[in-house]
Amino acid sequence: MWTMTKNLDECPADPEEVVISFEQGVPTAINGEKMPLLDLIIKCNEIAGRNGFGRIDMIEDRVVGIKSRECYECPAALLLIQAHQSLEQLCLDAETLKQKAKLDVEWASTVYRGLWFSQNRNAIDAFNAYTQKYVTGDVRIILCKGGLFVDGLRSDYSLYDYNLATYDEGDTFDHTAARGFIDLHGLQSKTWSRVQGPGSGLQPVE
């Protein structure tokens, strides 16, 4: 039943490296070679497929409530999704990433239920379009015998700042600000504990 992905015993023994380039969230090049999106997808199918990556074997919940076993083969889609999500981790802030993760699930559910032509799908697309303005850069991936590993990320719009995350005295932010933040952030937990929780002396409500 598998036509695009090789079995693990047929895959090359050595890992294969591939670099996917994105511009505003859209994949545009493989290993530095720009190409139309359709050609890029076909090429990704070949690369991921020959390395045994891209199979899904799952128990699916259909719209009518029936569970069924479904097997999908989508090497290019899975490769590009993982590369894209890794670049988003670098270029989007934490709150946007959390909201997008929720809306990704909602978008998939909406489309799965046949509501492509819907206000909900259009609204989620508008949110996604805004988030992709700065999702531009390169993702280096290693493929080997059914596995995919993100090996490197690069973007001119990266929100990662090494000087803010050295975990050392070299951090460029004011460490003395942490004490006040911790005190304020923990107020809700302290209040709950004092009034209803372990610090209250009350017996737990059954």
Secondary structure by P-SEA (a helix, b strand, c coil): cccccccccccccbbbbbbbbbccccccccccccccaaaaaaaaaaaaaaacccccccccccccbbbbbbbbbbaaaaaaaaaaaaaaaacccaaaaaaaaaaaaaaaaaaaacccccaaaaaaaaaaaaaacccbbbbbbbbcccccccccccccccccccccccccccccccccaaaaaaaaaaaaaaaaaacccccccccccc
